[in-house]
Amino acid sequence: MAKILIIEDDQDINEMLTKLLKLNGYEVINAYSGTEGLLIHDTTVDLIILDLMLPGKNGEDIIKELQNKKPVPIIITS
């Protein structure tokens, strides 16, 4: 089962994405800020869905920091 990290501060959008992905058999990890997303990111994440406008670290900062870790596909939302 693929593991997807959602980094989205809007609770409604985060919950909607989580429900849709879980219905389709994905394991989902949620983060509501850029800083939280980086803290809970691990090397077993297969995909990140990332909002660019986040409290704490913004999406662009997160992408830069993730480049130093294991490469992982990122879908940007805005």
C-alpha positions as a printed Julia matrix, in Angstrom:
78×3 Matrix{Float64}:
   0.0    0.0    0.0
   1.37   3.4   -0.99
   1.86   5.96   1.77
   0.92   9.59   1.0
   1.8   12.61   3.11
  -0.67  15.49   2.82
   0.72  18.87   3.91
  -2.28  21.2    3.81
  -3.3   23.78   6.42
  -6.95  24.02   5.33
  -8.67  21.38   7.45
 -11.58  20.85   5.03
  -9.27  20.25   2.06
  -6.98  18.03   4.13
  -9.92  15.91   5.3
 -11.43  15.68   1.79
  -8.15  14.49   0.29
  -7.66  12.03   3.13
 -11.13  10.5    2.68
 -10.72  10.16  -1.09
  -7.29   8.59  -0.83
  -8.27   6.17   1.94
 -11.33   5.06  -0.06
  -8.92   4.16  -2.85
  -6.66   2.1   -0.59
  -3.87   4.53   0.25
  -2.3    5.02   3.66
  -2.42   8.73   4.54
  -0.39  10.86   6.93
  -1.63  14.39   7.63
   0.26  17.57   8.44
  -1.28  21.03   8.86
   1.87  23.18   8.57
   5.13  23.05   6.69
   7.15  22.54   9.83
   4.92  19.67  10.95
   5.19  18.08   7.51
   8.98  18.06   7.66
   8.95  16.65  11.19
   6.71  13.7   10.33
   8.15  13.03   6.86
  10.0    9.75   6.72
  11.75   7.74   4.04
   8.77   5.44   3.5
   6.52   8.15   2.04
   5.72   7.41  -1.63
   4.11  10.74  -2.52
   3.61  14.18  -0.98
   0.62  16.4   -1.7
   1.87  19.86  -0.78
   0.12  23.21  -0.45
   2.41  26.14  -1.26
   0.78  28.65   1.11
   1.42  27.23   4.59
   2.04  28.58   8.08
   5.57  28.07   9.33
   7.65  26.96   6.38
   6.01  27.51   3.01
   5.85  24.92   0.25
   8.9   26.24  -1.6
  11.03  25.96   1.55
   9.79  22.41   2.1
  10.72  21.39  -1.45
  14.25  22.73  -0.93
  14.65  20.79   2.32
  13.24  17.59   0.83
  15.81  17.69  -1.97
  18.41  16.74   0.64
  16.46  13.61   1.58
  15.27  10.6   -0.42
  13.67  11.78  -3.68
   9.89  11.59  -3.51
   7.27  12.76  -6.02
   5.43  15.92  -4.99
   2.06  17.17  -6.21
   1.7   20.91  -5.59
  -1.69  22.38  -4.68
  -2.5   26.03  -4.24
